[in-house]
Amino acid sequence: MSMDTILRIDMGAEGGPKTTTQPLGDYAGLGGRAMTSLVVAAEVDPLCHPLSAANKLVFAPGMLTGSAASTSGRISVGCKSPLTGGIKEANAGGQAGQAIARLGYAAIVVEGQPAGDDLWTILINTKGVSFKVDNDLRGLGTYDSVEKLRAEYGEKVTFMLIGQAGEMMLPAASIAACDRELHPTRHMGRGGVGAVMGSKKIKAFILDETGTKTRQPADAARFKAAATIFNEGLRRHGVTGTGLPSFGTNVLTNILNEAGGYPTRNFSTGQFEDATKISGETQAALMTERGGEPTHGCHRGCIIQCSGIYNDATGKYQSKQAEYETVWSFGGNLGINDLDTIQALDRLCDDAGIDTIDAGVAVGVAMEGGLLPFGDGPGAIRLLTEVGKGTPLGRIIGSGAGTTGKAFGVERVPVVKNQALPAYDPRAVQGMGVTYATTPMGADHTAGYAVTANILRVGGFVDPLKPEGQVELSRNLQIATAAIDSTGMCLFVAFPVLDQPETFSAMVEIINGFYDINLTADDVSALGRKVLDAELDFNARAGFTALDDRLPRFFEEQPLAPHDVTFMVTDAELDAVFSS
């Protein structure tokens, strides 16, 4: 099937949910983040309440998703964010993107809101769309929900679903996509997208691609030739060819800790004395010892293989290998040095359906507020268990770090636009600070990953401890990222793309061969800029001003050890990120 249709699901239609399909029209040629952000910007009232019927939830596979292009299986979801109040795009790996793409849908737009409290499941297959009230799933975590759904629909399908946090419409709730083994471990994590799905009363999508085929390129020879060069570039680069497959994303723990940019005990210092105990190297050795898999693909057709399978001490599956951000948020950020505790916290988040970054930072803020001592692993597990139970304390944590800071009277609350900062301290990695402050998404490392040039010396070098060059670095990365997020490709392709001109050219040529078009590098930048402009415009209409493009003041006032540095990029420079 060609991906040439938009599926609209009206959950508020009279007599129950209804679907319509439409041609792409003005949205032709878009995918992933470009599709979600342009639909949200055009169709959602920026002043609506994010949990009201007026908000829309837009799922979009990337431009190349469902094809034979490597690492191209990601799915984006967009809406007005209940966490930030601005536009939101979150994306994930897993199988959902490929299933939707192969079923022929360039976007699924969920609109309206049903009357009553019934929870719905939605089955999408080659015959169309069917709806079912399924209140048996109410109050279940994603793992138990998947077990029930597997028993009903079998093993040849995949799922997108919410846990209790989404049902409760908590602002840090995520949407789970399943990996190849049908574990609900790949999350569209940030910004409360799960709360919006909960507000539409949808517990799960069942995606059945049986009877579909891989999407075929318009010019097979051109596509294949470019894909060969591109894949070779991924294998040749040290990060995508060696580091990520060997040690997963957590390969970064030792690197950032050595650089003094590893935020420890709620951003109070830049190094964690026990970092090696929770590093990617230690994690991979432990997984191997227990019969897990340190090298694993979260979806078909990925040659980077940065995922992993983590077993507990008895050799039983516990969770996927926790990502770098998650190991940090529950590790160094909380002063916890035990991988099993961190993995248990990761599983609790995946099960309740909550963003691991905002959850971990919320617990760190609560520790700073005196609720628990730093380093209290069992206490952190008890606290996260409250989220799934829906206790008042659990709802506070599930509302993210900003809300938790207010509830516990904490000054040092590391959020931008109310979204928690990830695992790179902006004082020691100044380019990341620019991205956190200025991306329309709220604090987000993926929006413009300046760690490339600041720390890893990929695509050049910009001194991470100085303000010079950071605005230009972040701007260029934010534009490039918006484009990559639209292709369906994993963001990790950025490493070889930034370092190897021929790999970048091959990536553009894969798109050209697939669609039989002739995009240039400038066209790719123009697409990224178009996406960002739409997002910035939505936020402006939602009431955001330049004052929202700022880090919390403590980053300018409290020097970070070991470099004794503050965030030095000026407000005027931050305001210039998108003005040129």
N, C-alpha and C positions, 0 to 999 in steps of 0.2 A: 504494500500500500504506500502511496506517496503521502507525505505529511502535509495535506493541503486543506484541512478542515479545522475550524474552531468548534469545539463542543461546549455549549452553554447549558448549565444545570441550574434551573430556578428552584431553589429549595422552598420558596414561599408561594409557589403557584397554587391557585385554588384547586382543591381536591387532591393535593399531594404534589411531590416534586415532578417537574417536567423537564424534558430536554429539547433543545433545538440545535441544529447544526448550521453553519454558515461558511461560505468561502472566506479566504483570508483577507481579501480586499486590501485595505490600507496596511494591514499587518503582514503582507507578503514578504518573504525573505527574512523574517525575524525568527529568533529562537531564544530559549533560555532567558537570561536577564533582560535582553532587549525586548522580548515579547512581554514578560511580566511587567516591567516598569512602564512600557509605553501604553499597555492596556490600562494599568492602574492610573497612570497620569491622565489618560484621556477619559476614563469612565467612572472614577471614584471621586466623590466630593471630598476635597482635602479637609474639610471641616466636620466630616461625619464622625460619629463615635465609632472607634474601630470594631466594637462588638455589636454594632447595629446592623440591620438588614441592608443598609446602604453600602457597607464595605463589600468588596469582592475578593475572592481568593482565586488566584490565577496560577495554574500549574503549566509549565512549559518545558518540554525537552529541548535540548540545544539543537542548533542548525544541523549538526552532524550526528546527533544521537540516533541510535538504531541502525547506523551504518557500520561498515567494517573499519572505520577509522579508529585507531587505538585510543584508549583512555577517553572516549567521547560520550560516555553513558550518563552524564550528570543530568539532574533535573532541577529546575528553579521553581520556587513558589514566591508569589508576590502579593502584597496587600498593603493597606494602611496598618502600621504596627501599633498594637496595644501597649508596647513597651516604650517606644520612642515618640509616638504621635506623628511620625513622618512616614515616608515611603519605605517599604522593606522588600528586599529580595534575599532569600536564603536558599542555599542549594546543597544537594547531597548526591553521593554515589548510590550504590545499590542497583537493584534491577528495575525500579519503577519507570525511570526515564526511557529506557529502551523499550519497555512494554508499551507505553503510551505512544511513542514514536512509531513503532511497528504497527500499532492499531490505526495509524493514519491521522492522529490528532496533533496539530501544531500547538494547541493550547486547550486546556479545560478551564472554563471560567465559571466559578461557582458564585451564584448571586442569591440575594434574598435570604429569608429566614423562615423556617416552618413555625406554625403555631403549635403550642403544646410542647411536651418534654420528651417525646419519643426520640430515641437514637436510631440513626439510619446507617445502613451499609449500602454501598453502590458497587455493583458488578459491571465492569466494562469488558466486553469481548467482541469478537468479529460480528456477532449478531446485533450488537448495539449496547444499550445501557438499561439495567434494571435496578429497581430500588427495593429495599426490604427494611422493615422496622425490626431492629435486633436489640431489644433491651436486655437480653442475656449478657451482653458485653459491658453493660453499665458498671462503672467502678472498677473494671479490670485494668491491670497494667498491660503493656504491649505484649509481653511474653505470653501471658495467659490468653490474651485475645487472639494472638496468632495461633496458639494451639487449638482453640475452638474453631477458628476459621479454616485451618488446615484440615481438620476433621471433616468439615463440610465441603470444602472446595478442592481438596487434594493438594498434591505437591507441585503441580505444573503451573501454578499461578504465582503472583507476588502481591504484596500488600503495601499500602500507605495507610498509616493509622495514628491515632492519638491515644495517650494514656490518661490517667486520672487528671493530670495537670491541665490538659487540653479541655477535658470535660468541665473542669471547674473554671475554665477561661482565665487561668493565671497568666500574667504578662510575660513570663519567661518560658511558656509551654512550647514544645517542639512538635514536629511531625516526623514520625519514624518511617523510613523506607527500609525494606528488608534486603539483606545481602543474598548471595547465591544459595546459602544454606537455610534461608528463610528466618534468620535471626533478625529481630527489629533493631538493628544497630547503626544504621546510617541515617543521621538526623538532619533535616532542614531545621537547624537549631536556633537561630538567633531571631530576636525581635518579637516573639510571641505569636508566630504563625499558627502554632497549635491551638492557641486560644481562639483564633478566628475560625479555624475548622470546627472547634467546639461550639462556637456561636451559631454555626450553620447546622448544628446537631448531626454532624457526620462523624461516626466513630471510625469507619474504615472504608477504603477503596479496595476492591478485589480486582486485580488487573490480570486478565487471561489472554496471553498473546498466541494461544494455540491456533494454528492455521495461518499465521502470518509469516512473512519472510524478512530477511535483512533488507533494509532500504538500499536500493541500487544507485550507483552514481550515474549521472547523465553522460559523462565521458569516462568510461572505465579505465582506459589506458592512462589517461592523464592523472586520474585519481590514484591509481595503483603506483605509478612512478613516484608521485609526490609522497605517498604513504611510506614507501620503502626508505626514502631519504629521511623522512621525519622519524620513523621508528629507529633508524640507525643513530640519529642524533640523541634520542632519548636514552638509548643503551650506552652511548659513548660518554655522556656527561656524568661527572662524579656523583652528583646529587641523585639524579633519576636512575642512573645505571647501577650505582653501588650503594650509596648511603641509605636511600629510602627503602629499597628492597631488603637490605640487610637488617636495618634497625628501625624501620618505620619512621613516622614523623617525629617520634621521640628521640631520634638521633640529635635533635637540637638541644636537648637538656644540658649536656656537658658544654656544648658550644656557647650557649647564651650565658651559662653560669660563669664560664671562664671570661666572657666579655663583660661581666659585671652588669648585665642587663636582665637578670632573672629575678622577677619581682617576688620577694620573699616576705612571709608574714604580713600580708596585706600591704605590699608596696612600701615596707619600711626600710628595706635594704636590697641590694642588687645581687647578692650571692647567697646560696643555700649550702650550708656546710655538709649536708648529706646528699647533694645532687647525684653523686655517682651511684648511690643506692637505688635511685629511681630512674636512672638513665636508660636510653634506648638499648645500649649495649648490655646492661644488666637485665633489662626486660626480655630481650631476645634470648639470652642464655637461659633464663628461667623458663621461658615458653618451650624451648627445645628440650630442656631437662624433663619437663612434665608431659611431653608428648603433644604439645600444641604446635602451632605453625607461625613462625615469625615472618614468613613471606607468603602473602595471600592477596588475591584480588577481590575487591568488594563488588565488582560486577564483571560480566563476561568481557573479554577483549581488552583488558588492561595489561600493558606490558611493564608498568612500573611496579605494581604489586606491593604497595606500602602498607596494606592492612595486615592483620594477624589474628590468630585464634589463641585466646588466653585460657588455660586450664587452671583450676585450683590445685591445692597441694595433693588432692587425691586423684588427680588426672581427669577430673570432670570439667566439662565446658563451663566457664564462668561468664565470659563476655568476649567481645572483640578486644584486640589489643588496644588499650586506651591511647588516644592520640596525644601528641605533645601538649596541646592546650589543656587537655583534661588531666594528664599526669601533673602538669603544673598547678592547675586550679585547685586540685585536691591534695597536691604534694607540697612543693616549696611554698606556695601561697598560704597554706595552712600549717606549715612546719611539720608535715607528716612525711615519714621516710620509708613507708612500707608499701610495696607494690600491691600486695593482696588487699590491703585496705583501700587503696586508690581504685583498684579494679572493682571492688565491691561498690564503691561510690558511683563509679561509672555505670555499672549495671543498674543501680537504683535509679539513676537519671534516665537511662534508656527505657526503663520499665515504666516509670511515672510519666515519661515524655516531657523532659525538661532540658533546657540548654545547660551543658556541663560548665560552660564558662561563667554564665550568670549565676548558676547555682553555687559553684565553688567560690566565686568572689563574694557572694552573699554570705556564705558560711564564714569566710575570712573577716568580713565586716562585723558579723555577729560575734566572732571571737574577739575582735578589737573592742567591741562594745561590752565585753565581759560575760557573754553567755556561756562560753566554753574557753578553756585555755588553748593557746596555740599548741599543736602537736597531739591533740586529743582525737585519735582515730576512731575509737568506739563512739565517742560523743558525736563526731561528724556523721557517722553511720546512723545513729539514733535520730539526729536532726533531719537527715535526708529521708529517712523512713516516714517522717511526719508529713512530707509533701504528698506522698501517695495516699496517706490516710485522710488528708484534707483538714487536719487540725488547724486552729488559728496560727500557731507558730509555723506549721508547714506551709500555710498560704502566704505568710510573710516571706519566707525563704523562696517560695515558688514565684513570688512577684519580682525577684531579682535583687541586685545589690543596692540599687538606689532606694527602693522601698525599705529594705532591711536597715540601711544606714539611718533613715529617718526614724524607724521604729526603735532603734537602739542608741540614738543620740551620738552618732559617730561623725567626726569631721572628715577623716581621710576615707572618702568613698570614691573609688576609682571608676567613674562612669563619664561618658559623654553622651548627651541626648538620652540620658537615663540608661544607657546600655553599658555593661561592664567591659572594662579594658581586658584584653587578652594578655598573653604571657611574654610581653616585651616591654620593659619599663621605658617610657618615652624620654626619660632623662638620659639614659645610657644608649638609646637607639632613637636619636632625635627625628629621623625621617618617619619612624612609625608614629611619633607624636603628631606630626603634621597630618598623617592619614587619619588617625583616631579623631582628631579635632574637626577635620573638614569633610570627610566622606558623608554623603547624605544618609548613610545607614546607621549612624551612631558608632561608637568605638568598635572597630572591626579590623583585624589584621589582614584579612584576605582582600580587603578593598584596594589596597595599595601597599604591597608587601616590601617595604623599604629595607627589610632585613637582607634582601638580596645584595644591594650595594653597600649597606652600612656594616654588615657583619660577615657575610659569606663571600664578598668581593665578586659577585656574579653581576655581569653587565657593567663593570667598572667598580670604583671605590669612592664612597663619600664618607668622610670621617663621622662616625656615629655620635661623637661627643661634642660636635660643633654644629652651629645652626646653618653654616654656609652650604648651599647646594641642596638643602633638604626639600624646599618648596618645589623646585623643578623636578627632583627625583619623585616625590610623592605624586605630583600632578601627572607626570608621564605614566607612572605605574597605575594610577587610578583609571586613566583613559584606556590603557592596554588591558587592564583587568576587566573593565566593563565589556570590552569586546570578547575576551576569552570566555567570560561567563555566559556569553550569548551563543558560543559555538557548541556548548555541551562538553568541551574538553576540561579535564582536570586542571586546576590552577598550577599544578606542579610542572606542567609543560613549560611554564615561564622560565624555569632555570636554563634548559638548553636553548630556548627561543631567545633569551637575552644574551647568551654567550656565543651562540653559533648563528651567524647571519643566514647560512644555508638552511638551517632548521626552521627559522622564522619564515623564510621564503617558501619552504615546503608546506608549512602549516597553511599559509594563504592559498597555496596551489591545491591543497587537498579540498578546500572549500570551492575553489574554481572548478576543479574536476568534477566535484559532486554535483554542482548546480549548472555547469557549463556557462560560467560567467568569467569576468576578467577583473576581479578585485585587485587593487594595488595595496601596498603598505599604507598609503595615505587614506585609502578607503576604509581600512580596518580601524585606523585612528579616528576617522570621521564617525564610524559607527559607535565607538566607545564614547566619543564626545556627545553624540546625539542622545545616548542612553543617560549619561550623567546630566545633561541639560534638562531632560525630562524629569529626572529625579529631583534636581535642585529646584526646578520650577514648582513641582508638587509641594515640596517642603516650604517654599516661600509662601505659597497660597495657604498652607496649613498654619502659617504664622511664625515660622522660623526666621531668625535674623542672624546677622554676623555674630551676635553674642552667644548663639548656640554652637558656633564653631570654635569652641575653646575647651582646653583641658581644665580640670579642677585646679583651683589656685594653688593647692599644696605642691603641685609639681614644679611651680616656679619658685616656691618659698622654702621647700625642705630638700636640702642636698641629699643625693643618693650615694651611699658607700657602695663600692670601694673608690669610685672616681671622684666623689664629692662634687657632683655636678647637678645643676638644675636644668629644667627645660628652658631653652634660650631663644627659640624662634618667636619673633614678636607678633603681636596681634595684627599689625599692618601686613606682615608677611603672610600670615594665615589668610587674611582677607584677599590676598592677591593670588591664591592658589588657582581659582577658577576665573579670574578676571582677565587672564591673558590668553 
